[in-house]
């Protein structure tokens, strides 16, 4: 076992250590203005990281091919969890997305389903052995398998994770040798759907607003309308986006200093420990601090891609590409929505935002990447 662990990518392990330090410090700064409300979130973050490292090392010793062998059963279990959480979980912040566990812990099945979907898609792509994908026999079935959890998560409602499922699908189909004609069809369908959505949203704006307010989903309308029609949005609707940009801009080149963020300290930006934690980075550490964090992310993704390039088993490469695409989109979306490039969603900043479920699932993903790296020689011998 020790010999296997020596072959881990210790650069990535070191980066995870950097994330642990940054996340703990940033969460500590983010919760400081809230007195006793979130008093132990920084300690919990550190505890989740310790458990997460155990998960990484344990998962790296598991042969990823054994998971692929039972991918259908794992996929079925994931969909069942999504059904159960929608039917029986309590409503929190207008969504039924979390199971409440003993010790006031919460578990979000939608986070786990991301890695399940990656495994399931990799298994199906592996059946083709790198040959060009057929539209009816390959692309459509894989799309349908993604559609089921997409709908189950969308109705919770959890738009952020639902979008991530589609990003995973697109990235893995691309690396799975999709024909250019299929790509053109897909892009045309997406563009047409977006145009149709924007047209219908603007034409029936008042009706949509009334309907969502009746079903206590007015935050959906506010976020979508703020992005599509920023000139029509009220100050309350644009509150998070506006103050996030002001706070990040006020940080300048070097920032205001650790624990010194003025707008954050005055609670102008909601959820600074979670969705909006990049605001803490920008305001307190400025452009250089933000650039450093993005550089660490770049190196992290780069190391994953290197492992994928050296994979003998195409299924391992597919899995790593799915994981890398998931992280890339989450980073882009979270940072983008804080600087006004993307609509506001509930997507957190990977490895930095507070959240036990998301952190442990992210660490599980890295453990799976390490498993693929460690078991390639065994695959070659067999």
Secondary structure as UniProt FT lines:
FT   HELIX           2..6
FT   HELIX           10..31
FT   HELIX           32..34
FT   TURN            35..40
FT   HELIX           41..60
FT   HELIX           64..69
FT   HELIX           71..88
FT   TURN            93..94
FT   STRAND          99..101
FT   TURN            102..104
FT   STRAND          105..107
FT   HELIX           109..126
FT   TURN            127..130
FT   HELIX           135..139
FT   HELIX           140..154
FT   TURN            155..157
FT   HELIX           159..175
FT   TURN            176..177
FT   HELIX           180..203
FT   HELIX           205..214
FT   TURN            215..216
FT   HELIX           218..228
FT   TURN            230..232
FT   TURN            235..238
FT   HELIX           239..250
FT   TURN            251..254
FT   TURN            258..259
FT   HELIX           262..265
FT   TURN            266..267
FT   TURN            270..276
FT   HELIX           277..309
FT   HELIX           314..338
FT   TURN            339..340
FT   TURN            350..352
FT   HELIX           356..374
FT   HELIX           376..381
//
